[in-house]
Amino acid sequence: MIPDFKGHHFVEEFKPGEPPAWHHCERCGVKAMLRPDGSTFFNVGQRGIFHKPEDRIPLNALPVPPCNVVRPA
Ligand SMILES: [Zn+2]
């Protein structure tokens, strides 16, 4: 699962074990995917942002915009 950060609260969209495991923030609608290699892809910006656990970068330090609590149109 993806922990909460910057106000985002991610929930899984599909059944566990059904790859790819897309998640979305239930507050603002930002999409993210847990990849089989353990990294997380955030679908923000033009190319998205990858987060790898081995990089030891806190989620709060990623260039993901804070949750705005408003769903995109
Ligand atoms: Zn959010």
N, CA, C, O and the ligand as a Tripos MOL2 file, in Angstrom:
@<TRIPOS>MOLECULE
protein
  293   291    74     0     0
PROTEIN
NO_CHARGES

@<TRIPOS>ATOM
      1 N           0.8450   -1.1910    0.0000 N.3       1 MET1
      2 CA          0.0000    0.0000    0.0000 C.3       1 MET1
      3 C           0.8810    1.2420    0.0000 C.2       1 MET1
      4 O           2.0770    1.1710    0.2820 O.2       1 MET1
      5 N           0.2800    2.3640   -0.3160 N.am      2 ILE2
      6 CA          1.0040    3.6260   -0.3500 C.3       2 ILE2
      7 C           0.6320    4.4290    0.8990 C.2       2 ILE2
      8 O          -0.5450    4.7170    1.1160 O.2       2 ILE2
      9 N           1.6140    4.7920    1.7180 N.am      3 PRO3
     10 CA          1.2930    5.5490    2.9320 C.3       3 PRO3
     11 C           0.8090    6.9620    2.6070 C.2       3 PRO3
     12 O           1.1190    7.5160    1.5520 O.2       3 PRO3
     13 N           0.0560    7.5180    3.5230 N.am      4 ASP4
     14 CA         -0.3970    8.8970    3.3590 C.3       4 ASP4
     15 C           0.8020    9.8370    3.3740 C.2       4 ASP4
     16 O           1.7420    9.6330    4.1420 O.2       4 ASP4
     17 N           0.7730   10.8640    2.5300 N.am      5 PHE5
     18 CA          1.7840   11.9110    2.5980 C.3       5 PHE5
     19 C           1.2290   13.1570    1.9370 C.2       5 PHE5
     20 O           0.4220   13.0780    1.0100 O.2       5 PHE5
     21 N           1.6680   14.3030    2.4210 N.am      6 LYS6
     22 CA          1.2360   15.6080    1.8800 C.3       6 LYS6
     23 C          -0.2860   15.7090    1.7790 C.2       6 LYS6
     24 O          -0.8120   16.3990    0.9060 O.2       6 LYS6
     25 N          -0.9730   15.0300    2.6590 N.am      7 GLY7
     26 CA         -2.4300   15.1150    2.6570 C.3       7 GLY7
     27 C          -3.1190   14.0880    1.7720 C.2       7 GLY7
     28 O          -4.3380   13.9270    1.8340 O.2       7 GLY7
     29 N          -2.3340   13.3840    0.9380 N.am      8 HIS8
     30 CA         -2.9260   12.3720    0.0650 C.3       8 HIS8
     31 C          -3.2770   11.1200    0.8570 C.2       8 HIS8
     32 O          -2.5820   10.7400    1.7990 O.2       8 HIS8
     33 N          -4.3500   10.5030    0.4590 N.am      9 HIS9
     34 CA         -4.7420    9.2220    1.0550 C.3       9 HIS9
     35 C          -5.1030    8.2810   -0.0890 C.2       9 HIS9
     36 O          -6.1820    8.3740   -0.6750 O.2       9 HIS9
     37 N          -4.1630    7.3600   -0.3980 N.am     10 PHE10
     38 CA         -4.3360    6.4970   -1.5640 C.3      10 PHE10
     39 C          -5.1320    5.2460   -1.2190 C.2      10 PHE10
     40 O          -4.9330    4.6310   -0.1710 O.2      10 PHE10
     41 N          -6.0280    4.8880   -2.1150 N.am     11 VAL11
     42 CA         -6.7840    3.6440   -1.9810 C.3      11 VAL11
     43 C          -6.5950    2.8430   -3.2650 C.2      11 VAL11
     44 O          -6.4490    3.4050   -4.3500 O.2      11 VAL11
     45 N          -6.6010    1.5180   -3.1180 N.am     12 GLU12
     46 CA         -6.3780    0.6570   -4.2680 C.3      12 GLU12
     47 C          -7.6630    0.5280   -5.0860 C.2      12 GLU12
     48 O          -8.7650    0.4620   -4.5410 O.2      12 GLU12
     49 N          -7.4890    0.4950   -6.4070 N.am     13 GLU13
     50 CA         -8.6680    0.4550   -7.2650 C.3      13 GLU13
     51 C          -9.0880   -0.9620   -7.6330 C.2      13 GLU13
     52 O         -10.2730   -1.2300   -7.8370 O.2      13 GLU13
     53 N          -8.1300   -1.8580   -7.7180 N.am     14 PHE14
     54 CA         -8.4470   -3.2120   -8.1550 C.3      14 PHE14
     55 C          -8.1550   -4.2110   -7.0470 C.2      14 PHE14
     56 O          -7.5790   -3.8650   -6.0150 O.2      14 PHE14
     57 N          -8.5510   -5.4240   -7.2710 N.am     15 LYS15
     58 CA         -8.3210   -6.4560   -6.2710 C.3      15 LYS15
     59 C          -6.8230   -6.6680   -6.0660 C.2      15 LYS15
     60 O          -6.0370   -6.5400   -7.0050 O.2      15 LYS15
     61 N          -6.4320   -6.9940   -4.8280 N.am     16 PRO16
     62 CA         -5.0140   -7.2990   -4.5810 C.3      16 PRO16
     63 C          -4.5450   -8.4470   -5.4700 C.2      16 PRO16
     64 O          -5.2820   -9.4070   -5.6960 O.2      16 PRO16
     65 N          -3.3410   -8.3450   -5.9620 N.am     17 GLY17
     66 CA         -2.7860   -9.3980   -6.8020 C.3      17 GLY17
     67 C          -3.1790   -9.2500   -8.2560 C.2      17 GLY17
     68 O          -2.8670  -10.1150   -9.0750 O.2      17 GLY17
     69 N          -3.8540   -8.1750   -8.5840 N.am     18 GLU18
     70 CA         -4.2660   -7.9500   -9.9620 C.3      18 GLU18
     71 C          -3.4050   -6.8410  -10.5440 C.2      18 GLU18
     72 O          -3.7810   -5.6710  -10.4730 O.2      18 GLU18
     73 N          -2.2610   -7.1820  -11.1150 N.am     19 PRO19
     74 CA         -1.3550   -6.1370  -11.5970 C.3      19 PRO19
     75 C          -1.8570   -5.5020  -12.8750 C.2      19 PRO19
     76 O          -2.5530   -6.1800  -13.6310 O.2      19 PRO19
     77 N          -1.5520   -4.2320  -13.1730 N.am     20 PRO20
     78 CA         -0.8450   -3.3380  -12.2620 C.3      20 PRO20
     79 C          -1.7820   -2.7860  -11.1980 C.2      20 PRO20
     80 O          -2.9640   -2.5550  -11.4530 O.2      20 PRO20
     81 N          -1.2440   -2.5800  -10.0140 N.am     21 ALA21
     82 CA         -2.0610   -2.1610   -8.8760 C.3      21 ALA21
     83 C          -2.1900   -0.6390   -8.8570 C.2      21 ALA21
     84 O          -1.4000    0.0600   -8.2220 O.2      21 ALA21
     85 N          -3.1860   -0.1500   -9.5570 N.am     22 TRP22
     86 CA         -3.4140    1.2940   -9.5780 C.3      22 TRP22
     87 C          -4.0670    1.7330   -8.2800 C.2      22 TRP22
     88 O          -4.9510    1.0680   -7.7400 O.2      22 TRP22
     89 N          -3.6060    2.8650   -7.8030 N.am     23 HIS23
     90 CA         -4.2080    3.4940   -6.6370 C.3      23 HIS23
     91 C          -4.6250    4.9040   -7.0380 C.2      23 HIS23
     92 O          -4.1400    5.4530   -8.0280 O.2      23 HIS23
     93 N          -5.5160    5.4690   -6.2670 N.am     24 HIS24
     94 CA         -5.7980    6.8870   -6.4520 C.3      24 HIS24
     95 C          -6.0600    7.5160   -5.0880 C.2      24 HIS24
     96 O          -6.5030    6.8570   -4.1470 O.2      24 HIS24
     97 N          -5.7690    8.8180   -5.0140 N.am     25 CYS25
     98 CA         -6.0540    9.5490   -3.7920 C.3      25 CYS25
     99 C          -7.5470    9.8140   -3.7400 C.2      25 CYS25
    100 O          -8.1210   10.3930   -4.6630 O.2      25 CYS25
    101 N          -8.1680    9.3850   -2.6500 N.am     26 GLU26
    102 CA         -9.6190    9.5510   -2.5970 C.3      26 GLU26
    103 C         -10.0120   10.9910   -2.3160 C.2      26 GLU26
    104 O         -11.1960   11.3280   -2.3260 O.2      26 GLU26
    105 N          -9.0290   11.8350   -2.0670 N.am     27 ARG27
    106 CA         -9.3340   13.2370   -1.8060 C.3      27 ARG27
    107 C          -9.1790   14.1080   -3.0510 C.2      27 ARG27
    108 O         -10.0190   14.9730   -3.2970 O.2      27 ARG27
    109 N          -8.1120   13.8980   -3.8520 N.am     28 CYS28
    110 CA         -7.8910   14.7670   -5.0110 C.3      28 CYS28
    111 C          -7.8660   14.0120   -6.3350 C.2      28 CYS28
    112 O          -7.9110   14.6390   -7.3940 O.2      28 CYS28
    113 N          -7.7960   12.6810   -6.3030 N.am     29 GLY29
    114 CA         -7.8660   11.9160   -7.5300 C.3      29 GLY29
    115 C          -6.5290   11.6300   -8.1920 C.2      29 GLY29
    116 O          -6.5010   11.0130   -9.2570 O.2      29 GLY29
    117 N          -5.4150   12.0610   -7.5960 N.am     30 VAL30
    118 CA         -4.0910   11.7630   -8.1520 C.3      30 VAL30
    119 C          -3.9100   10.2500   -8.2380 C.2      30 VAL30
    120 O          -4.2610    9.5160   -7.3150 O.2      30 VAL30
    121 N          -3.3560    9.7970   -9.3640 N.am     31 LYS31
    122 CA         -3.1820    8.3620   -9.5680 C.3      31 LYS31
    123 C          -1.7600    7.9270   -9.2490 C.2      31 LYS31
    124 O          -0.8060    8.6810   -9.4420 O.2      31 LYS31
    125 N          -1.6360    6.7110   -8.7630 N.am     32 ALA32
    126 CA         -0.3260    6.1390   -8.4970 C.3      32 ALA32
    127 C          -0.4110    4.6360   -8.7180 C.2      32 ALA32
    128 O          -1.4810    4.0370   -8.6010 O.2      32 ALA32
    129 N           0.7360    4.0340   -9.0400 N.am     33 MET33
    130 CA          0.7640    2.5970   -9.2760 C.3      33 MET33
    131 C           1.9140    1.9700   -8.5080 C.2      33 MET33
    132 O           3.0450    2.4530   -8.5380 O.2      33 MET33
    133 N           1.5950    0.8820   -7.8190 N.am     34 LEU34
    134 CA          2.6390    0.0790   -7.1870 C.3      34 LEU34
    135 C           3.1410   -0.9170   -8.2120 C.2      34 LEU34
    136 O           2.3720   -1.7140   -8.7490 O.2      34 LEU34
    137 N           4.4550   -0.8630   -8.4840 N.am     35 ARG35
    138 CA          5.0030   -1.7330   -9.5120 C.3      35 ARG35
    139 C           5.5670   -3.0030   -8.8900 C.2      35 ARG35
    140 O           5.9320   -3.0250   -7.7150 O.2      35 ARG35
    141 N           5.6330   -4.0720   -9.7040 N.am     36 PRO36
    142 CA          6.1140   -5.3580   -9.1740 C.3      36 PRO36
    143 C           7.5230   -5.2810   -8.5980 C.2      36 PRO36
    144 O           7.8770   -6.0980   -7.7480 O.2      36 PRO36
    145 N           8.3340   -4.3230   -9.0360 N.am     37 ASP37
    146 CA          9.7040   -4.2310   -8.5300 C.3      37 ASP37
    147 C           9.7750   -3.4670   -7.2090 C.2      37 ASP37
    148 O          10.8640   -3.2480   -6.6800 O.2      37 ASP37
    149 N           8.6240   -3.0610   -6.6760 N.am     38 GLY38
    150 CA          8.6240   -2.3930   -5.3790 C.3      38 GLY38
    151 C           8.6180   -0.8860   -5.4630 C.2      38 GLY38
    152 O           8.4670   -0.2060   -4.4480 O.2      38 GLY38
    153 N           8.7820   -0.3500   -6.6750 N.am     39 SER39
    154 CA          8.7600    1.0970   -6.8150 C.3      39 SER39
    155 C           7.3130    1.5780   -6.9700 C.2      39 SER39
    156 O           6.4030    0.7960   -7.2470 O.2      39 SER39
    157 N           7.1370    2.8610   -6.7880 N.am     40 THR40
    158 CA          5.8190    3.4710   -6.9320 C.3      40 THR40
    159 C           5.8920    4.5230   -8.0220 C.2      40 THR40
    160 O           6.8340    5.3140   -8.0680 O.2      40 THR40
    161 N           4.9020    4.5320   -8.8940 N.am     41 PHE41
    162 CA          4.8280    5.5320   -9.9470 C.3      41 PHE41
    163 C           3.6740    6.4760   -9.6440 C.2      41 PHE41
    164 O           2.5330    6.0490   -9.4710 O.2      41 PHE41
    165 N           3.9920    7.7740   -9.5830 N.am     42 PHE42
    166 CA          2.9490    8.7730   -9.3720 C.3      42 PHE42
    167 C           2.6520    9.4540  -10.6960 C.2      42 PHE42
    168 O           3.5550    9.9930  -11.3350 O.2      42 PHE42
    169 N           1.4070    9.4340  -11.1070 N.am     43 ASN43
    170 CA          1.0160    9.9650  -12.4070 C.3      43 ASN43
    171 C           0.7600   11.4690  -12.2970 C.2      43 ASN43
    172 O          -0.3760   11.9310  -12.4000 O.2      43 ASN43
    173 N           1.8370   12.2140  -12.0860 N.am     44 VAL44
    174 CA          1.7420   13.6740  -11.9990 C.3      44 VAL44
    175 C           2.7710   14.2870  -12.9300 C.2      44 VAL44
    176 O           3.7850   13.6630  -13.2420 O.2      44 VAL44
    177 N           2.5120   15.5040  -13.3710 N.am     45 GLY45
    178 CA          3.4260   16.1570  -14.2880 C.3      45 GLY45
    179 C           3.3480   15.5270  -15.6660 C.2      45 GLY45
    180 O           2.4380   14.7490  -15.9520 O.2      45 GLY45
    181 N           4.3120   15.8680  -16.5240 N.am     46 GLN46
    182 CA          4.2660   15.3830  -17.8940 C.3      46 GLN46
    183 C           4.7440   13.9440  -18.0130 C.2      46 GLN46
    184 O           4.2570   13.1900  -18.8550 O.2      46 GLN46
    185 N           5.6990   13.5640  -17.1680 N.am     47 ARG47
    186 CA          6.2770   12.2250  -17.3070 C.3      47 ARG47
    187 C           6.0210   11.3530  -16.1030 C.2      47 ARG47
    188 O           6.3680   10.1720  -16.1120 O.2      47 ARG47
    189 N           5.4210   11.9090  -15.0630 N.am     48 GLY48
    190 CA          5.2080   11.1300  -13.8520 C.3      48 GLY48
    191 C           6.4700   11.0690  -13.0090 C.2      48 GLY48
    192 O           7.5380   11.5110  -13.4340 O.2      48 GLY48
    193 N           6.3370   10.5270  -11.8310 N.am     49 ILE49
    194 CA          7.4640   10.4630  -10.8910 C.3      49 ILE49
    195 C           7.5740    9.0400  -10.3720 C.2      49 ILE49
    196 O           6.5950    8.4470   -9.9210 O.2      49 ILE49
    197 N           8.8000    8.5010  -10.4450 N.am     50 PHE50
    198 CA          9.0480    7.1830   -9.8840 C.3      50 PHE50
    199 C           9.6780    7.3150   -8.5080 C.2      50 PHE50
    200 O          10.5490    8.1560   -8.2870 O.2      50 PHE50
    201 N           9.2300    6.4840   -7.5960 N.am     51 HIS51
    202 CA          9.8280    6.4450   -6.2610 C.3      51 HIS51
    203 C          10.3030    5.0280   -5.9990 C.2      51 HIS51
    204 O           9.5130    4.0840   -6.0110 O.2      51 HIS51
    205 N          11.6130    4.8860   -5.7590 N.am     52 LYS52
    206 CA         12.1650    3.5690   -5.4620 C.3      52 LYS52
    207 C          12.5240    3.5020   -3.9880 C.2      52 LYS52
    208 O          13.1690    4.4110   -3.4640 O.2      52 LYS52
    209 N          12.1120    2.4350   -3.3150 N.am     53 PRO53
    210 CA         12.4000    2.3330   -1.8790 C.3      53 PRO53
    211 C          13.8950    2.3850   -1.5870 C.2      53 PRO53
    212 O          14.3010    2.9260   -0.5580 O.2      53 PRO53
    213 N          14.7260    1.8290   -2.4820 N.am     54 GLU54
    214 CA         16.1640    1.7890   -2.2030 C.3      54 GLU54
    215 C          16.8120    3.1680   -2.2690 C.2      54 GLU54
    216 O          17.9300    3.3520   -1.7870 O.2      54 GLU54
    217 N          16.1290    4.1200   -2.8520 N.am     55 ASP55
    218 CA         16.6630    5.4760   -2.8720 C.3      55 ASP55
    219 C          16.5390    6.1580   -1.5070 C.2      55 ASP55
    220 O          17.2090    7.1550   -1.2410 O.2      55 ASP55
    221 N          15.6910    5.6190   -0.6610 N.am     56 ARG56
    222 CA         15.4980    6.1280    0.7030 C.3      56 ARG56
    223 C          15.0960    7.6040    0.7110 C.2      56 ARG56
    224 O          15.4940    8.3630    1.5950 O.2      56 ARG56
    225 N          14.3150    7.9900   -0.2710 N.am     57 ILE57
    226 CA         13.7890    9.3570   -0.2980 C.3      57 ILE57
    227 C          12.4060    9.3390    0.3500 C.2      57 ILE57
    228 O          11.5340    8.5760   -0.0630 O.2      57 ILE57
    229 N          12.2060   10.1820    1.3690 N.am     58 PRO58
    230 CA         10.8680   10.2150    1.9720 C.3      58 PRO58
    231 C           9.8260   10.6690    0.9520 C.2      58 PRO58
    232 O          10.1070   11.5170    0.1040 O.2      58 PRO58
    233 N           8.6290   10.1040    1.0370 N.am     59 LEU59
    234 CA          7.5770   10.5000    0.0990 C.3      59 LEU59
    235 C           7.3380   12.0040    0.1440 C.2      59 LEU59
    236 O           7.0170   12.6270   -0.8690 O.2      59 LEU59
    237 N           7.4990   12.5740    1.3310 N.am     60 ASN60
    238 CA          7.2700   14.0140    1.4650 C.3      60 ASN60
    239 C           8.2680   14.8330    0.6630 C.2      60 ASN60
    240 O           8.0110   16.0000    0.3670 O.2      60 ASN60
    241 N           9.4180   14.2350    0.3030 N.am     61 ALA61
    242 CA         10.4570   14.9570   -0.4290 C.3      61 ALA61
    243 C          10.2840   14.8300   -1.9410 C.2      61 ALA61
    244 O          11.0200   15.4610   -2.7000 O.2      61 ALA61
    245 N           9.3340   14.0330   -2.3810 N.am     62 LEU62
    246 CA          9.1080   13.8910   -3.8200 C.3      62 LEU62
    247 C           8.4510   15.1460   -4.3820 C.2      62 LEU62
    248 O           7.7140   15.8360   -3.6770 O.2      62 LEU62
    249 N           8.7220   15.4420   -5.6590 N.am     63 PRO63
    250 CA          8.0830   16.6090   -6.2860 C.3      63 PRO63
    251 C           6.6220   16.3560   -6.6490 C.2      63 PRO63
    252 O           6.1570   16.7720   -7.7100 O.2      63 PRO63
    253 N           5.9150   15.6830   -5.7760 N.am     64 VAL64
    254 CA          4.4770   15.4760   -5.9660 C.3      64 VAL64
    255 C           3.7490   16.6330   -5.2920 C.2      64 VAL64
    256 O           3.9980   16.9180   -4.1200 O.2      64 VAL64
    257 N           2.8590   17.3000   -6.0070 N.am     65 PRO65
    258 CA          2.1600   18.4270   -5.3780 C.3      65 PRO65
    259 C           1.3400   17.9640   -4.1860 C.2      65 PRO65
    260 O           0.8400   16.8390   -4.1720 O.2      65 PRO65
    261 N           1.2020   18.8220   -3.1890 N.am     66 PRO66
    262 CA          0.3930   18.4620   -2.0390 C.3      66 PRO66
    263 C          -1.0650   18.2340   -2.4460 C.2      66 PRO66
    264 O          -1.5340   18.7600   -3.4550 O.2      66 PRO66
    265 N          -1.7550   17.4510   -1.6490 N.am     67 CYS67
    266 CA         -3.1550   17.1690   -1.9300 C.3      67 CYS67
    267 C          -3.9660   18.4470   -1.8450 C.2      67 CYS67
    268 O          -3.8510   19.2050   -0.8820 O.2      67 CYS67
    269 N          -4.7870   18.6820   -2.8560 N.am     68 ASN68
    270 CA         -5.6150   19.8890   -2.8190 C.3      68 ASN68
    271 C          -7.0570   19.5850   -2.4680 C.2      68 ASN68
    272 O          -7.9050   20.4770   -2.4440 O.2      68 ASN68
    273 N          -7.3280   18.3110   -2.1940 N.am     69 VAL69
    274 CA         -8.6310   17.8740   -1.7040 C.3      69 VAL69
    275 C          -9.7480   18.1190   -2.7190 C.2      69 VAL69
    276 O         -10.9170   17.8840   -2.4170 O.2      69 VAL69
    277 N          -9.4000   18.5880   -3.9190 N.am     70 VAL70
    278 CA        -10.4220   18.8420   -4.9400 C.3      70 VAL70
    279 C         -10.2070   17.8650   -6.0920 C.2      70 VAL70
    280 O          -9.1020   17.7580   -6.6240 O.2      70 VAL70
    281 N         -11.2330   17.1750   -6.4620 N.am     71 ARG71
    282 CA        -11.1140   16.2340   -7.5770 C.3      71 ARG71
    283 C         -11.0060   16.9700   -8.9060 C.2      71 ARG71
    284 O         -11.7260   17.9420   -9.1360 O.2      71 ARG71
    285 N         -10.1130   16.5160   -9.7820 N.am     72 PRO72
    286 CA        -10.0090   17.1430  -11.1050 C.3      72 PRO72
    287 C         -11.2780   16.9030  -11.9110 C.2      72 PRO72
    288 O         -11.9550   15.8900  -11.7380 O.2      72 PRO72
    289 N         -11.5840   17.8250  -12.7730 N.am     73 ALA73
    290 CA        -12.8140   17.7160  -13.5680 C.3      73 ALA73
    291 C         -12.6840   16.5930  -14.5810 C.2      73 ALA73
    292 O         -13.6150   16.3410  -15.3460 O.2      73 ALA73
    293 ZN         -4.6270   13.8280   -2.7690 Zn       74 ZN74
@<TRIPOS>BOND
     1     1     2 1
     2     2     3 1
     3     3     4 2
     4     3     5 am
     5     5     6 1
     6     6     7 1
     7     7     8 2
     8     7     9 am
     9     9    10 1
    10    10    11 1
    11    11    12 2
    12    11    13 am
    13    13    14 1
    14    14    15 1
    15    15    16 2
    16    15    17 am
    17    17    18 1
    18    18    19 1
    19    19    20 2
    20    19    21 am
    21    21    22 1
    22    22    23 1
    23    23    24 2
    24    23    25 am
    25    25    26 1
    26    26    27 1
    27    27    28 2
    28    27    29 am
    29    29    30 1
    30    30    31 1
    31    31    32 2
    32    31    33 am
    33    33    34 1
    34    34    35 1
    35    35    36 2
    36    35    37 am
    37    37    38 1
    38    38    39 1
    39    39    40 2
    40    39    41 am
    41    41    42 1
    42    42    43 1
    43    43    44 2
    44    43    45 am
    45    45    46 1
    46    46    47 1
    47    47    48 2
    48    47    49 am
    49    49    50 1
    50    50    51 1
    51    51    52 2
    52    51    53 am
    53    53    54 1
    54    54    55 1
    55    55    56 2
    56    55    57 am
    57    57    58 1
    58    58    59 1
    59    59    60 2
    60    59    61 am
    61    61    62 1
    62    62    63 1
    63    63    64 2
    64    63    65 am
    65    65    66 1
    66    66    67 1
    67    67    68 2
    68    67    69 am
    69    69    70 1
    70    70    71 1
    71    71    72 2
    72    71    73 am
    73    73    74 1
    74    74    75 1
    75    75    76 2
    76    75    77 am
    77    77    78 1
    78    78    79 1
    79    79    80 2
    80    79    81 am
    81    81    82 1
    82    82    83 1
    83    83    84 2
    84    83    85 am
    85    85    86 1
    86    86    87 1
    87    87    88 2
    88    87    89 am
    89    89    90 1
    90    90    91 1
    91    91    92 2
    92    91    93 am
    93    93    94 1
    94    94    95 1
    95    95    96 2
    96    95    97 am
    97    97    98 1
    98    98    99 1
    99    99   100 2
   100    99   101 am
   101   101   102 1
   102   102   103 1
   103   103   104 2
   104   103   105 am
   105   105   106 1
   106   106   107 1
   107   107   108 2
   108   107   109 am
   109   109   110 1
   110   110   111 1
   111   111   112 2
   112   111   113 am
   113   113   114 1
   114   114   115 1
   115   115   116 2
   116   115   117 am
   117   117   118 1
   118   118   119 1
   119   119   120 2
   120   119   121 am
   121   121   122 1
   122   122   123 1
   123   123   124 2
   124   123   125 am
   125   125   126 1
   126   126   127 1
   127   127   128 2
   128   127   129 am
   129   129   130 1
   130   130   131 1
   131   131   132 2
   132   131   133 am
   133   133   134 1
   134   134   135 1
   135   135   136 2
   136   135   137 am
   137   137   138 1
   138   138   139 1
   139   139   140 2
   140   139   141 am
   141   141   142 1
   142   142   143 1
   143   143   144 2
   144   143   145 am
   145   145   146 1
   146   146   147 1
   147   147   148 2
   148   147   149 am
   149   149   150 1
   150   150   151 1
   151   151   152 2
   152   151   153 am
   153   153   154 1
   154   154   155 1
   155   155   156 2
   156   155   157 am
   157   157   158 1
   158   158   159 1
   159   159   160 2
   160   159   161 am
   161   161   162 1
   162   162   163 1
   163   163   164 2
   164   163   165 am
   165   165   166 1
   166   166   167 1
   167   167   168 2
   168   167   169 am
   169   169   170 1
   170   170   171 1
   171   171   172 2
   172   171   173 am
   173   173   174 1
   174   174   175 1
   175   175   176 2
   176   175   177 am
   177   177   178 1
   178   178   179 1
   179   179   180 2
   180   179   181 am
   181   181   182 1
   182   182   183 1
   183   183   184 2
   184   183   185 am
   185   185   186 1
   186   186   187 1
   187   187   188 2
   188   187   189 am
   189   189   190 1
   190   190   191 1
   191   191   192 2
   192   191   193 am
   193   193   194 1
   194   194   195 1
   195   195   196 2
   196   195   197 am
   197   197   198 1
   198   198   199 1
   199   199   200 2
   200   199   201 am
   201   201   202 1
   202   202   203 1
   203   203   204 2
   204   203   205 am
   205   205   206 1
   206   206   207 1
   207   207   208 2
   208   207   209 am
   209   209   210 1
   210   210   211 1
   211   211   212 2
   212   211   213 am
   213   213   214 1
   214   214   215 1
   215   215   216 2
   216   215   217 am
   217   217   218 1
   218   218   219 1
   219   219   220 2
   220   219   221 am
   221   221   222 1
   222   222   223 1
   223   223   224 2
   224   223   225 am
   225   225   226 1
   226   226   227 1
   227   227   228 2
   228   227   229 am
   229   229   230 1
   230   230   231 1
   231   231   232 2
   232   231   233 am
   233   233   234 1
   234   234   235 1
   235   235   236 2
   236   235   237 am
   237   237   238 1
   238   238   239 1
   239   239   240 2
   240   239   241 am
   241   241   242 1
   242   242   243 1
   243   243   244 2
   244   243   245 am
   245   245   246 1
   246   246   247 1
   247   247   248 2
   248   247   249 am
   249   249   250 1
   250   250   251 1
   251   251   252 2
   252   251   253 am
   253   253   254 1
   254   254   255 1
   255   255   256 2
   256   255   257 am
   257   257   258 1
   258   258   259 1
   259   259   260 2
   260   259   261 am
   261   261   262 1
   262   262   263 1
   263   263   264 2
   264   263   265 am
   265   265   266 1
   266   266   267 1
   267   267   268 2
   268   267   269 am
   269   269   270 1
   270   270   271 1
   271   271   272 2
   272   271   273 am
   273   273   274 1
   274   274   275 1
   275   275   276 2
   276   275   277 am
   277   277   278 1
   278   278   279 1
   279   279   280 2
   280   279   281 am
   281   281   282 1
   282   282   283 1
   283   283   284 2
   284   283   285 am
   285   285   286 1
   286   286   287 1
   287   287   288 2
   288   287   289 am
   289   289   290 1
   290   290   291 1
   291   291   292 2
@<TRIPOS>SUBSTRUCTURE
     1 MET1         2 RESIDUE 1 A MET
     2 ILE2         6 RESIDUE 1 A ILE
     3 PRO3        10 RESIDUE 1 A PRO
     4 ASP4        14 RESIDUE 1 A ASP
     5 PHE5        18 RESIDUE 1 A PHE
     6 LYS6        22 RESIDUE 1 A LYS
     7 GLY7        26 RESIDUE 1 A GLY
     8 HIS8        30 RESIDUE 1 A HIS
     9 HIS9        34 RESIDUE 1 A HIS
    10 PHE10       38 RESIDUE 1 A PHE
    11 VAL11       42 RESIDUE 1 A VAL
    12 GLU12       46 RESIDUE 1 A GLU
    13 GLU13       50 RESIDUE 1 A GLU
    14 PHE14       54 RESIDUE 1 A PHE
    15 LYS15       58 RESIDUE 1 A LYS
    16 PRO16       62 RESIDUE 1 A PRO
    17 GLY17       66 RESIDUE 1 A GLY
    18 GLU18       70 RESIDUE 1 A GLU
    19 PRO19       74 RESIDUE 1 A PRO
    20 PRO20       78 RESIDUE 1 A PRO
    21 ALA21       82 RESIDUE 1 A ALA
    22 TRP22       86 RESIDUE 1 A TRP
    23 HIS23       90 RESIDUE 1 A HIS
    24 HIS24       94 RESIDUE 1 A HIS
    25 CYS25       98 RESIDUE 1 A CYS
    26 GLU26      102 RESIDUE 1 A GLU
    27 ARG27      106 RESIDUE 1 A ARG
    28 CYS28      110 RESIDUE 1 A CYS
    29 GLY29      114 RESIDUE 1 A GLY
    30 VAL30      118 RESIDUE 1 A VAL
    31 LYS31      122 RESIDUE 1 A LYS
    32 ALA32      126 RESIDUE 1 A ALA
    33 MET33      130 RESIDUE 1 A MET
    34 LEU34      134 RESIDUE 1 A LEU
    35 ARG35      138 RESIDUE 1 A ARG
    36 PRO36      142 RESIDUE 1 A PRO
    37 ASP37      146 RESIDUE 1 A ASP
    38 GLY38      150 RESIDUE 1 A GLY
    39 SER39      154 RESIDUE 1 A SER
    40 THR40      158 RESIDUE 1 A THR
    41 PHE41      162 RESIDUE 1 A PHE
    42 PHE42      166 RESIDUE 1 A PHE
    43 ASN43      170 RESIDUE 1 A ASN
    44 VAL44      174 RESIDUE 1 A VAL
    45 GLY45      178 RESIDUE 1 A GLY
    46 GLN46      182 RESIDUE 1 A GLN
    47 ARG47      186 RESIDUE 1 A ARG
    48 GLY48      190 RESIDUE 1 A GLY
    49 ILE49      194 RESIDUE 1 A ILE
    50 PHE50      198 RESIDUE 1 A PHE
    51 HIS51      202 RESIDUE 1 A HIS
    52 LYS52      206 RESIDUE 1 A LYS
    53 PRO53      210 RESIDUE 1 A PRO
    54 GLU54      214 RESIDUE 1 A GLU
    55 ASP55      218 RESIDUE 1 A ASP
    56 ARG56      222 RESIDUE 1 A ARG
    57 ILE57      226 RESIDUE 1 A ILE
    58 PRO58      230 RESIDUE 1 A PRO
    59 LEU59      234 RESIDUE 1 A LEU
    60 ASN60      238 RESIDUE 1 A ASN
    61 ALA61      242 RESIDUE 1 A ALA
    62 LEU62      246 RESIDUE 1 A LEU
    63 PRO63      250 RESIDUE 1 A PRO
    64 VAL64      254 RESIDUE 1 A VAL
    65 PRO65      258 RESIDUE 1 A PRO
    66 PRO66      262 RESIDUE 1 A PRO
    67 CYS67      266 RESIDUE 1 A CYS
    68 ASN68      270 RESIDUE 1 A ASN
    69 VAL69      274 RESIDUE 1 A VAL
    70 VAL70      278 RESIDUE 1 A VAL
    71 ARG71      282 RESIDUE 1 A ARG
    72 PRO72      286 RESIDUE 1 A PRO
    73 ALA73      290 RESIDUE 1 A ALA
    74 ZN74       293 GROUP 0 **** ****
